[in-house]
Amino acid sequence: MEKNVGSADKTVRIIIGIILFVFGLFYTAYWWGIVAIIIGAVLFVTGLLNRCPAYVPFKISTAKKKTEA
């Protein structure tokens, strides 16, 4: 699997993912708390894996291209 998430994108995804997940844990009595948990988990996992499935159909990549030596 080719990486399509760069280092800055990865950092932002992980931080926002953790914030949303924790926020959602405190507000699970409301529907938006559950949504925050789901979105936070997705952002966190895509940050850890350096791969975003939503980028694939649009051929977006924030990862640096490897140069062939």
N, CA, C, O and CB atoms as a CASP TS submission, in Angstrom:
PFRMAT TS
TARGET T0000
AUTHOR 0000-0000-0000
METHOD Language model
MODEL 1
PARENT N/A
ATOM      1  N   MET     1       0.829  -1.187   0.000  1.00  0.00           N
ATOM      2  CA  MET     1       0.000   0.000   0.000  1.00  0.00           C
ATOM      3  C   MET     1       0.875   1.252   0.000  1.00  0.00           C
ATOM      4  O   MET     1       1.763   1.399   0.839  1.00  0.00           O
ATOM      5  CB  MET     1      -0.944  -0.003   1.210  1.00  0.00           C
ATOM      6  N   GLU     2       0.620   2.128  -0.926  1.00  0.00           N
ATOM      7  CA  GLU     2       1.396   3.349  -1.025  1.00  0.00           C
ATOM      8  C   GLU     2       0.864   4.397  -0.056  1.00  0.00           C
ATOM      9  O   GLU     2      -0.346   4.583   0.074  1.00  0.00           O
ATOM     10  CB  GLU     2       1.376   3.884  -2.457  1.00  0.00           C
ATOM     11  N   LYS     3       1.778   5.072   0.615  1.00  0.00           N
ATOM     12  CA  LYS     3       1.391   6.120   1.554  1.00  0.00           C
ATOM     13  C   LYS     3       0.906   7.344   0.783  1.00  0.00           C
ATOM     14  O   LYS     3       1.503   7.727  -0.223  1.00  0.00           O
ATOM     15  CB  LYS     3       2.573   6.493   2.484  1.00  0.00           C
ATOM     16  N   ASN     4      -0.179   7.957   1.259  1.00  0.00           N
ATOM     17  CA  ASN     4      -0.651   9.183   0.623  1.00  0.00           C
ATOM     18  C   ASN     4      -0.928  10.281   1.650  1.00  0.00           C
ATOM     19  O   ASN     4      -1.582  11.278   1.343  1.00  0.00           O
ATOM     20  CB  ASN     4      -1.910   8.901  -0.188  1.00  0.00           C
ATOM     21  N   VAL     5      -0.425  10.091   2.868  1.00  0.00           N
ATOM     22  CA  VAL     5      -0.560  11.091   3.933  1.00  0.00           C
ATOM     23  C   VAL     5       0.842  11.499   4.376  1.00  0.00           C
ATOM     24  O   VAL     5       1.628  10.663   4.821  1.00  0.00           O
ATOM     25  CB  VAL     5      -1.400  10.535   5.148  1.00  0.00           C
ATOM     26  N   GLY     6       1.147  12.786   4.251  1.00  0.00           N
ATOM     27  CA  GLY     6       2.461  13.300   4.622  1.00  0.00           C
ATOM     28  C   GLY     6       2.600  13.501   6.121  1.00  0.00           C
ATOM     29  O   GLY     6       1.660  13.264   6.880  1.00  0.00           O
ATOM     30  N   SER     7       3.775  13.938   6.540  1.00  0.00           N
ATOM     31  CA  SER     7       4.060  14.052   7.971  1.00  0.00           C
ATOM     32  C   SER     7       3.226  15.135   8.650  1.00  0.00           C
ATOM     33  O   SER     7       2.733  14.918   9.757  1.00  0.00           O
ATOM     34  CB  SER     7       5.530  14.340   8.180  1.00  0.00           C
ATOM     35  N   ALA     8       3.057  16.290   8.017  1.00  0.00           N
ATOM     36  CA  ALA     8       2.244  17.354   8.627  1.00  0.00           C
ATOM     37  C   ALA     8       0.783  16.922   8.696  1.00  0.00           C
ATOM     38  O   ALA     8       0.114  17.121   9.710  1.00  0.00           O
ATOM     39  CB  ALA     8       2.376  18.678   7.825  1.00  0.00           C
ATOM     40  N   ASP     9       0.298  16.331   7.612  1.00  0.00           N
ATOM     41  CA  ASP     9      -1.081  15.833   7.562  1.00  0.00           C
ATOM     42  C   ASP     9      -1.289  14.756   8.630  1.00  0.00           C
ATOM     43  O   ASP     9      -2.321  14.723   9.299  1.00  0.00           O
ATOM     44  CB  ASP     9      -1.411  15.268   6.151  1.00  0.00           C
ATOM     45  N   LYS    10      -0.301  13.885   8.778  1.00  0.00           N
ATOM     46  CA  LYS    10      -0.362  12.811   9.769  1.00  0.00           C
ATOM     47  C   LYS    10      -0.475  13.376  11.184  1.00  0.00           C
ATOM     48  O   LYS    10      -1.307  12.928  11.972  1.00  0.00           O
ATOM     49  CB  LYS    10       0.877  11.910   9.657  1.00  0.00           C
ATOM     50  N   THR    11       0.353  14.345  11.497  1.00  0.00           N
ATOM     51  CA  THR    11       0.345  14.954  12.832  1.00  0.00           C
ATOM     52  C   THR    11      -0.994  15.608  13.130  1.00  0.00           C
ATOM     53  O   THR    11      -1.548  15.432  14.215  1.00  0.00           O
ATOM     54  CB  THR    11       1.469  15.987  12.957  1.00  0.00           C
ATOM     55  N   VAL    12      -1.511  16.356  12.177  1.00  0.00           N
ATOM     56  CA  VAL    12      -2.804  17.026  12.367  1.00  0.00           C
ATOM     57  C   VAL    12      -3.914  16.008  12.550  1.00  0.00           C
ATOM     58  O   VAL    12      -4.769  16.175  13.420  1.00  0.00           O
ATOM     59  CB  VAL    12      -3.123  17.943  11.175  1.00  0.00           C
ATOM     60  N   ARG    13      -3.914  14.951  11.740  1.00  0.00           N
ATOM     61  CA  ARG    13      -4.944  13.908  11.844  1.00  0.00           C
ATOM     62  C   ARG    13      -4.922  13.234  13.216  1.00  0.00           C
ATOM     63  O   ARG    13      -5.972  13.019  13.821  1.00  0.00           O
ATOM     64  CB  ARG    13      -4.747  12.855  10.745  1.00  0.00           C
ATOM     65  N   ILE    14      -3.744  12.908  13.696  1.00  0.00           N
ATOM     66  CA  ILE    14      -3.634  12.216  14.986  1.00  0.00           C
ATOM     67  C   ILE    14      -4.088  13.123  16.126  1.00  0.00           C
ATOM     68  O   ILE    14      -4.833  12.689  17.005  1.00  0.00           O
ATOM     69  CB  ILE    14      -2.183  11.746  15.227  1.00  0.00           C
ATOM     70  N   ILE    15      -3.646  14.375  16.118  1.00  0.00           N
ATOM     71  CA  ILE    15      -4.024  15.298  17.197  1.00  0.00           C
ATOM     72  C   ILE    15      -5.521  15.569  17.199  1.00  0.00           C
ATOM     73  O   ILE    15      -6.167  15.484  18.243  1.00  0.00           O
ATOM     74  CB  ILE    15      -3.259  16.617  17.063  1.00  0.00           C
ATOM     75  N   ILE    16      -6.078  15.898  16.029  1.00  0.00           N
ATOM     76  CA  ILE    16      -7.515  16.171  15.958  1.00  0.00           C
ATOM     77  C   ILE    16      -8.314  14.904  16.255  1.00  0.00           C
ATOM     78  O   ILE    16      -9.371  14.974  16.883  1.00  0.00           O
ATOM     79  CB  ILE    16      -7.894  16.728  14.568  1.00  0.00           C
ATOM     80  N   GLY    17      -7.823  13.752  15.812  1.00  0.00           N
ATOM     81  CA  GLY    17      -8.490  12.488  16.090  1.00  0.00           C
ATOM     82  C   GLY    17      -8.585  12.209  17.582  1.00  0.00           C
ATOM     83  O   GLY    17      -9.636  11.800  18.074  1.00  0.00           O
ATOM     84  N   ILE    18      -7.495  12.428  18.299  1.00  0.00           N
ATOM     85  CA  ILE    18      -7.497  12.214  19.751  1.00  0.00           C
ATOM     86  C   ILE    18      -8.446  13.193  20.434  1.00  0.00           C
ATOM     87  O   ILE    18      -9.216  12.807  21.313  1.00  0.00           O
ATOM     88  CB  ILE    18      -6.073  12.365  20.325  1.00  0.00           C
ATOM     89  N   ILE    19      -8.388  14.457  20.028  1.00  0.00           N
ATOM     90  CA  ILE    19      -9.266  15.472  20.632  1.00  0.00           C
ATOM     91  C   ILE    19     -10.737  15.124  20.421  1.00  0.00           C
ATOM     92  O   ILE    19     -11.526  15.164  21.365  1.00  0.00           O
ATOM     93  CB  ILE    19      -8.966  16.864  20.041  1.00  0.00           C
ATOM     94  N   LEU    20     -11.108  14.785  19.192  1.00  0.00           N
ATOM     95  CA  LEU    20     -12.503  14.441  18.908  1.00  0.00           C
ATOM     96  C   LEU    20     -12.946  13.186  19.657  1.00  0.00           C
ATOM     97  O   LEU    20     -14.059  13.124  20.178  1.00  0.00           O
ATOM     98  CB  LEU    20     -12.699  14.242  17.411  1.00  0.00           C
ATOM     99  N   PHE    21     -12.068  12.196  19.704  1.00  0.00           N
ATOM    100  CA  PHE    21     -12.407  10.950  20.388  1.00  0.00           C
ATOM    101  C   PHE    21     -12.665  11.189  21.875  1.00  0.00           C
ATOM    102  O   PHE    21     -13.666  10.726  22.422  1.00  0.00           O
ATOM    103  CB  PHE    21     -11.284   9.923  20.207  1.00  0.00           C
ATOM    104  N   VAL    22     -11.762  11.911  22.516  1.00  0.00           N
ATOM    105  CA  VAL    22     -11.910  12.193  23.950  1.00  0.00           C
ATOM    106  C   VAL    22     -13.139  13.067  24.193  1.00  0.00           C
ATOM    107  O   VAL    22     -13.897  12.824  25.132  1.00  0.00           O
ATOM    108  CB  VAL    22     -10.639  12.886  24.506  1.00  0.00           C
ATOM    109  N   PHE    23     -13.338  14.077  23.357  1.00  0.00           N
ATOM    110  CA  PHE    23     -14.519  14.935  23.457  1.00  0.00           C
ATOM    111  C   PHE    23     -15.793  14.099  23.349  1.00  0.00           C
ATOM    112  O   PHE    23     -16.735  14.282  24.120  1.00  0.00           O
ATOM    113  CB  PHE    23     -14.496  16.022  22.360  1.00  0.00           C
ATOM    114  N   GLY    24     -15.808  13.189  22.393  1.00  0.00           N
ATOM    115  CA  GLY    24     -16.975  12.329  22.197  1.00  0.00           C
ATOM    116  C   GLY    24     -17.241  11.421  23.378  1.00  0.00           C
ATOM    117  O   GLY    24     -18.398  11.114  23.667  1.00  0.00           O
ATOM    118  N   LEU    25     -16.201  10.984  24.066  1.00  0.00           N
ATOM    119  CA  LEU    25     -16.392  10.115  25.228  1.00  0.00           C
ATOM    120  C   LEU    25     -17.146  10.828  26.354  1.00  0.00           C
ATOM    121  O   LEU    25     -17.884  10.194  27.108  1.00  0.00           O
ATOM    122  CB  LEU    25     -15.038   9.620  25.740  1.00  0.00           C
ATOM    123  N   PHE    26     -16.960  12.133  26.465  1.00  0.00           N
ATOM    124  CA  PHE    26     -17.634  12.893  27.505  1.00  0.00           C
ATOM    125  C   PHE    26     -19.074  13.240  27.145  1.00  0.00           C
ATOM    126  O   PHE    26     -19.868  13.573  28.026  1.00  0.00           O
ATOM    127  CB  PHE    26     -16.867  14.152  27.789  1.00  0.00           C
ATOM    128  N   TYR    27     -19.419  13.166  25.862  1.00  0.00           N
ATOM    129  CA  TYR    27     -20.755  13.558  25.413  1.00  0.00           C
ATOM    130  C   TYR    27     -21.463  12.443  24.657  1.00  0.00           C
ATOM    131  O   TYR    27     -22.137  12.702  23.660  1.00  0.00           O
ATOM    132  CB  TYR    27     -20.667  14.787  24.535  1.00  0.00           C
ATOM    133  N   THR    28     -21.318  11.209  25.120  1.00  0.00           N
ATOM    134  CA  THR    28     -21.949  10.077  24.429  1.00  0.00           C
ATOM    135  C   THR    28     -23.462  10.061  24.584  1.00  0.00           C
ATOM    136  O   THR    28     -24.139   9.316  23.875  1.00  0.00           O
ATOM    137  CB  THR    28     -21.381   8.777  24.945  1.00  0.00           C
ATOM    138  N   ALA    29     -24.009  10.861  25.490  1.00  0.00           N
ATOM    139  CA  ALA    29     -25.458  10.900  25.660  1.00  0.00           C
ATOM    140  C   ALA    29     -26.122  11.611  24.481  1.00  0.00           C
ATOM    141  O   ALA    29     -27.328  11.476  24.272  1.00  0.00           O
ATOM    142  CB  ALA    29     -25.825  11.600  26.979  1.00  0.00           C
ATOM    143  N   TYR    30     -25.348  12.356  23.722  1.00  0.00           N
ATOM    144  CA  TYR    30     -25.866  13.085  22.575  1.00  0.00           C
ATOM    145  C   TYR    30     -25.368  12.429  21.293  1.00  0.00           C
ATOM    146  O   TYR    30     -24.302  11.814  21.280  1.00  0.00           O
ATOM    147  CB  TYR    30     -25.446  14.573  22.630  1.00  0.00           C
ATOM    148  N   TRP    31     -26.134  12.557  20.220  1.00  0.00           N
ATOM    149  CA  TRP    31     -25.780  11.910  18.958  1.00  0.00           C
ATOM    150  C   TRP    31     -24.459  12.439  18.405  1.00  0.00           C
ATOM    151  O   TRP    31     -23.709  11.684  17.786  1.00  0.00           O
ATOM    152  CB  TRP    31     -26.891  12.113  17.933  1.00  0.00           C
ATOM    153  N   TRP    32     -24.160  13.720  18.615  1.00  0.00           N
ATOM    154  CA  TRP    32     -22.923  14.271  18.069  1.00  0.00           C
ATOM    155  C   TRP    32     -21.695  13.780  18.822  1.00  0.00           C
ATOM    156  O   TRP    32     -20.578  13.857  18.311  1.00  0.00           O
ATOM    157  CB  TRP    32     -22.970  15.784  18.101  1.00  0.00           C
ATOM    158  N   GLY    33     -21.900  13.270  20.044  1.00  0.00           N
ATOM    159  CA  GLY    33     -20.788  12.662  20.766  1.00  0.00           C
ATOM    160  C   GLY    33     -20.349  11.367  20.089  1.00  0.00           C
ATOM    161  O   GLY    33     -19.156  11.087  19.971  1.00  0.00           O
ATOM    162  N   ILE    34     -21.324  10.588  19.650  1.00  0.00           N
ATOM    163  CA  ILE    34     -21.031   9.344  18.933  1.00  0.00           C
ATOM    164  C   ILE    34     -20.348   9.660  17.600  1.00  0.00           C
ATOM    165  O   ILE    34     -19.390   8.989  17.214  1.00  0.00           O
ATOM    166  CB  ILE    34     -22.332   8.524  18.698  1.00  0.00           C
ATOM    167  N   VAL    35     -20.837  10.671  16.907  1.00  0.00           N
ATOM    168  CA  VAL    35     -20.234  11.082  15.634  1.00  0.00           C
ATOM    169  C   VAL    35     -18.793  11.537  15.855  1.00  0.00           C
ATOM    170  O   VAL    35     -17.913  11.215  15.056  1.00  0.00           O
ATOM    171  CB  VAL    35     -21.063  12.216  14.975  1.00  0.00           C
ATOM    172  N   ALA    36     -18.547  12.280  16.926  1.00  0.00           N
ATOM    173  CA  ALA    36     -17.187  12.740  17.238  1.00  0.00           C
ATOM    174  C   ALA    36     -16.260  11.554  17.497  1.00  0.00           C
ATOM    175  O   ALA    36     -15.107  11.570  17.067  1.00  0.00           O
ATOM    176  CB  ALA    36     -17.201  13.680  18.463  1.00  0.00           C
ATOM    177  N   ILE    37     -16.743  10.541  18.183  1.00  0.00           N
ATOM    178  CA  ILE    37     -15.935   9.342  18.449  1.00  0.00           C
ATOM    179  C   ILE    37     -15.576   8.651  17.137  1.00  0.00           C
ATOM    180  O   ILE    37     -14.424   8.267  16.933  1.00  0.00           O
ATOM    181  CB  ILE    37     -16.694   8.361  19.385  1.00  0.00           C
ATOM    182  N   ILE    38     -16.550   8.490  16.250  1.00  0.00           N
ATOM    183  CA  ILE    38     -16.318   7.808  14.980  1.00  0.00           C
ATOM    184  C   ILE    38     -15.329   8.594  14.108  1.00  0.00           C
ATOM    185  O   ILE    38     -14.373   8.029  13.577  1.00  0.00           O
ATOM    186  CB  ILE    38     -17.649   7.609  14.230  1.00  0.00           C
ATOM    187  N   ILE    39     -15.570   9.893  13.969  1.00  0.00           N
ATOM    188  CA  ILE    39     -14.671  10.712  13.148  1.00  0.00           C
ATOM    189  C   ILE    39     -13.271  10.760  13.757  1.00  0.00           C
ATOM    190  O   ILE    39     -12.277  10.682  13.035  1.00  0.00           O
ATOM    191  CB  ILE    39     -15.232  12.141  12.997  1.00  0.00           C
ATOM    192  N   GLY    40     -13.192  10.887  15.080  1.00  0.00           N
ATOM    193  CA  GLY    40     -11.898  10.896  15.753  1.00  0.00           C
ATOM    194  C   GLY    40     -11.134   9.600  15.544  1.00  0.00           C
ATOM    195  O   GLY    40      -9.925   9.617  15.314  1.00  0.00           O
ATOM    196  N   ALA    41     -11.837   8.478  15.624  1.00  0.00           N
ATOM    197  CA  ALA    41     -11.193   7.181  15.432  1.00  0.00           C
ATOM    198  C   ALA    41     -10.693   7.033  13.996  1.00  0.00           C
ATOM    199  O   ALA    41      -9.590   6.534  13.772  1.00  0.00           O
ATOM    200  CB  ALA    41     -12.167   6.042  15.777  1.00  0.00           C
ATOM    201  N   VAL    42     -11.488   7.457  13.036  1.00  0.00           N
ATOM    202  CA  VAL    42     -11.087   7.365  11.628  1.00  0.00           C
ATOM    203  C   VAL    42      -9.857   8.240  11.367  1.00  0.00           C
ATOM    204  O   VAL    42      -8.909   7.799  10.718  1.00  0.00           O
ATOM    205  CB  VAL    42     -12.256   7.788  10.700  1.00  0.00           C
ATOM    206  N   LEU    43      -9.870   9.468  11.868  1.00  0.00           N
ATOM    207  CA  LEU    43      -8.717  10.353  11.674  1.00  0.00           C
ATOM    208  C   LEU    43      -7.463   9.775  12.327  1.00  0.00           C
ATOM    209  O   LEU    43      -6.382   9.817  11.741  1.00  0.00           O
ATOM    210  CB  LEU    43      -9.010  11.747  12.245  1.00  0.00           C
ATOM    211  N   PHE    44      -7.605   9.240  13.528  1.00  0.00           N
ATOM    212  CA  PHE    44      -6.474   8.666  14.249  1.00  0.00           C
ATOM    213  C   PHE    44      -5.879   7.477  13.483  1.00  0.00           C
ATOM    214  O   PHE    44      -4.663   7.388  13.311  1.00  0.00           O
ATOM    215  CB  PHE    44      -6.910   8.229  15.657  1.00  0.00           C
ATOM    216  N   VAL    45      -6.734   6.581  13.033  1.00  0.00           N
ATOM    217  CA  VAL    45      -6.255   5.384  12.327  1.00  0.00           C
ATOM    218  C   VAL    45      -5.620   5.747  10.985  1.00  0.00           C
ATOM    219  O   VAL    45      -4.569   5.210  10.636  1.00  0.00           O
ATOM    220  CB  VAL    45      -7.412   4.396  12.108  1.00  0.00           C
ATOM    221  N   THR    46      -6.248   6.652  10.229  1.00  0.00           N
ATOM    222  CA  THR    46      -5.654   7.039   8.945  1.00  0.00           C
ATOM    223  C   THR    46      -4.328   7.764   9.151  1.00  0.00           C
ATOM    224  O   THR    46      -3.430   7.664   8.315  1.00  0.00           O
ATOM    225  CB  THR    46      -6.622   7.931   8.152  1.00  0.00           C
ATOM    226  N   GLY    47      -4.201   8.487  10.253  1.00  0.00           N
ATOM    227  CA  GLY    47      -2.924   9.119  10.571  1.00  0.00           C
ATOM    228  C   GLY    47      -1.855   8.098  10.900  1.00  0.00           C
ATOM    229  O   GLY    47      -0.713   8.228  10.459  1.00  0.00           O
ATOM    230  N   LEU    48      -2.212   7.092  11.664  1.00  0.00           N
ATOM    231  CA  LEU    48      -1.242   6.054  12.025  1.00  0.00           C
ATOM    232  C   LEU    48      -0.809   5.225  10.818  1.00  0.00           C
ATOM    233  O   LEU    48       0.355   4.842  10.705  1.00  0.00           O
ATOM    234  CB  LEU    48      -1.829   5.139  13.090  1.00  0.00           C
ATOM    235  N   LEU    49      -1.750   4.952   9.922  1.00  0.00           N
ATOM    236  CA  LEU    49      -1.451   4.109   8.762  1.00  0.00           C
ATOM    237  C   LEU    49      -0.842   4.873   7.587  1.00  0.00           C
ATOM    238  O   LEU    49      -0.398   4.262   6.615  1.00  0.00           O
ATOM    239  CB  LEU    49      -2.705   3.423   8.306  1.00  0.00           C
ATOM    240  N   ASN    50      -0.817   6.212   7.670  1.00  0.00           N
ATOM    241  CA  ASN    50      -0.314   7.059   6.580  1.00  0.00           C
ATOM    242  C   ASN    50      -1.069   6.821   5.279  1.00  0.00           C
ATOM    243  O   ASN    50      -0.505   6.961   4.193  1.00  0.00           O
ATOM    244  CB  ASN    50       1.173   6.809   6.362  1.00  0.00           C
ATOM    245  N   ARG    51      -2.319   6.470   5.387  1.00  0.00           N
ATOM    246  CA  ARG    51      -3.122   6.139   4.210  1.00  0.00           C
ATOM    247  C   ARG    51      -4.533   6.646   4.414  1.00  0.00           C
ATOM    248  O   ARG    51      -5.163   6.335   5.424  1.00  0.00           O
ATOM    249  CB  ARG    51      -3.123   4.615   3.941  1.00  0.00           C
ATOM    250  N   CYS    52      -5.043   7.426   3.463  1.00  0.00           N
ATOM    251  CA  CYS    52      -6.411   7.936   3.527  1.00  0.00           C
ATOM    252  C   CYS    52      -7.187   7.430   2.315  1.00  0.00           C
ATOM    253  O   CYS    52      -6.898   7.835   1.190  1.00  0.00           O
ATOM    254  CB  CYS    52      -6.428   9.494   3.586  1.00  0.00           C
ATOM    255  N   PRO    53      -8.165   6.552   2.525  1.00  0.00           N
ATOM    256  CA  PRO    53      -8.940   6.025   1.396  1.00  0.00           C
ATOM    257  C   PRO    53      -9.714   7.107   0.640  1.00  0.00           C
ATOM    258  O   PRO    53      -9.986   6.945  -0.549  1.00  0.00           O
ATOM    259  CB  PRO    53      -9.905   4.971   1.890  1.00  0.00           C
ATOM    260  N   ALA    54     -10.070   8.197   1.301  1.00  0.00           N
ATOM    261  CA  ALA    54     -10.803   9.275   0.635  1.00  0.00           C
ATOM    262  C   ALA    54      -9.924  10.014  -0.369  1.00  0.00           C
ATOM    263  O   ALA    54     -10.446  10.639  -1.292  1.00  0.00           O
ATOM    264  CB  ALA    54     -11.352  10.258   1.666  1.00  0.00           C
ATOM    265  N   TYR    55      -8.613   9.957  -0.211  1.00  0.00           N
ATOM    266  CA  TYR    55      -7.695  10.618  -1.134  1.00  0.00           C
ATOM    267  C   TYR    55      -7.548   9.848  -2.448  1.00  0.00           C
ATOM    268  O   TYR    55      -7.256  10.450  -3.482  1.00  0.00           O
ATOM    269  CB  TYR    55      -6.333  10.785  -0.478  1.00  0.00           C
ATOM    270  N   VAL    56      -7.744   8.545  -2.424  1.00  0.00           N
ATOM    271  CA  VAL    56      -7.461   7.685  -3.574  1.00  0.00           C
ATOM    272  C   VAL    56      -8.266   8.054  -4.823  1.00  0.00           C
ATOM    273  O   VAL    56      -7.661   8.223  -5.881  1.00  0.00           O
ATOM    274  CB  VAL    56      -7.738   6.251  -3.209  1.00  0.00           C
ATOM    275  N   PRO    57      -9.602   8.191  -4.760  1.00  0.00           N
ATOM    276  CA  PRO    57     -10.339   8.498  -5.997  1.00  0.00           C
ATOM    277  C   PRO    57      -9.967   9.846  -6.609  1.00  0.00           C
ATOM    278  O   PRO    57     -10.109  10.040  -7.816  1.00  0.00           O
ATOM    279  CB  PRO    57     -11.820   8.474  -5.723  1.00  0.00           C
ATOM    280  N   PHE    58      -9.493  10.775  -5.783  1.00  0.00           N
ATOM    281  CA  PHE    58      -9.131  12.104  -6.261  1.00  0.00           C
ATOM    282  C   PHE    58      -7.643  12.226  -6.578  1.00  0.00           C
ATOM    283  O   PHE    58      -7.173  13.285  -6.995  1.00  0.00           O
ATOM    284  CB  PHE    58      -9.519  13.140  -5.234  1.00  0.00           C
ATOM    285  N   LYS    59      -6.909  11.138  -6.378  1.00  0.00           N
ATOM    286  CA  LYS    59      -5.459  11.080  -6.614  1.00  0.00           C
ATOM    287  C   LYS    59      -4.720  12.183  -5.869  1.00  0.00           C
ATOM    288  O   LYS    59      -3.819  12.823  -6.410  1.00  0.00           O
ATOM    289  CB  LYS    59      -5.161  11.183  -8.109  1.00  0.00           C
ATOM    290  N   ILE    60      -5.121  12.393  -4.608  1.00  0.00           N
ATOM    291  CA  ILE    60      -4.483  13.375  -3.737  1.00  0.00           C
ATOM    292  C   ILE    60      -3.412  12.669  -2.912  1.00  0.00           C
ATOM    293  O   ILE    60      -3.611  11.542  -2.457  1.00  0.00           O
ATOM    294  CB  ILE    60      -5.530  14.078  -2.813  1.00  0.00           C
ATOM    295  N   SER    61      -2.292  13.329  -2.726  1.00  0.00           N
ATOM    296  CA  SER    61      -1.250  12.799  -1.866  1.00  0.00           C
ATOM    297  C   SER    61      -0.514  13.966  -1.219  1.00  0.00           C
ATOM    298  O   SER    61      -0.049  14.875  -1.908  1.00  0.00           O
ATOM    299  CB  SER    61      -0.272  11.892  -2.664  1.00  0.00           C
ATOM    300  N   THR    62      -0.412  13.936   0.100  1.00  0.00           N
ATOM    301  CA  THR    62       0.356  14.948   0.809  1.00  0.00           C
ATOM    302  C   THR    62       1.724  14.401   1.206  1.00  0.00           C
ATOM    303  O   THR    62       2.531  15.101   1.818  1.00  0.00           O
ATOM    304  CB  THR    62      -0.408  15.431   2.048  1.00  0.00           C
ATOM    305  N   ALA    63       1.974  13.145   0.851  1.00  0.00           N
ATOM    306  CA  ALA    63       3.266  12.512   1.147  1.00  0.00           C
ATOM    307  C   ALA    63       4.295  12.964   0.126  1.00  0.00           C
ATOM    308  O   ALA    63       3.974  13.230  -1.032  1.00  0.00           O
ATOM    309  CB  ALA    63       3.145  10.962   1.148  1.00  0.00           C
ATOM    310  N   LYS    64       5.529  13.044   0.577  1.00  0.00           N
ATOM    311  CA  LYS    64       6.614  13.407  -0.337  1.00  0.00           C
ATOM    312  C   LYS    64       6.859  12.265  -1.299  1.00  0.00           C
ATOM    313  O   LYS    64       6.801  11.094  -0.925  1.00  0.00           O
ATOM    314  CB  LYS    64       7.909  13.753   0.438  1.00  0.00           C
ATOM    315  N   LYS    65       7.132  12.617  -2.534  1.00  0.00           N
ATOM    316  CA  LYS    65       7.431  11.612  -3.556  1.00  0.00           C
ATOM    317  C   LYS    65       8.850  11.093  -3.368  1.00  0.00           C
ATOM    318  O   LYS    65       9.772  11.860  -3.092  1.00  0.00           O
ATOM    319  CB  LYS    65       7.253  12.200  -4.977  1.00  0.00           C
ATOM    320  N   LYS    66       9.013   9.796  -3.519  1.00  0.00           N
ATOM    321  CA  LYS    66      10.344   9.202  -3.443  1.00  0.00           C
ATOM    322  C   LYS    66      11.036   9.381  -4.785  1.00  0.00           C
ATOM    323  O   LYS    66      10.456   9.124  -5.840  1.00  0.00           O
ATOM    324  CB  LYS    66      10.269   7.695  -3.053  1.00  0.00           C
ATOM    325  N   THR    67      12.276   9.821  -4.728  1.00  0.00           N
ATOM    326  CA  THR    67      13.055   9.948  -5.958  1.00  0.00           C
ATOM    327  C   THR    67      13.850   8.678  -6.162  1.00  0.00           C
ATOM    328  O   THR    67      14.402   8.106  -5.221  1.00  0.00           O
ATOM    329  CB  THR    67      13.994  11.185  -5.911  1.00  0.00           C
ATOM    330  N   GLU    68      13.896   8.255  -7.395  1.00  0.00           N
ATOM    331  CA  GLU    68      14.646   7.034  -7.699  1.00  0.00           C
ATOM    332  C   GLU    68      16.122   7.354  -7.802  1.00  0.00           C
ATOM    333  O   GLU    68      16.512   8.346  -8.418  1.00  0.00           O
ATOM    334  CB  GLU    68      14.144   6.384  -9.006  1.00  0.00           C
ATOM    335  N   ALA    69      16.940   6.508  -7.194  1.00  0.00           N
ATOM    336  CA  ALA    69      18.385   6.744  -7.205  1.00  0.00           C
ATOM    337  C   ALA    69      19.061   5.964  -8.293  1.00  0.00           C
ATOM    338  O   ALA    69      20.280   6.046  -8.445  1.00  0.00           O
ATOM    339  CB  ALA    69      18.994   6.388  -5.872  1.00  0.00           C
TER
END
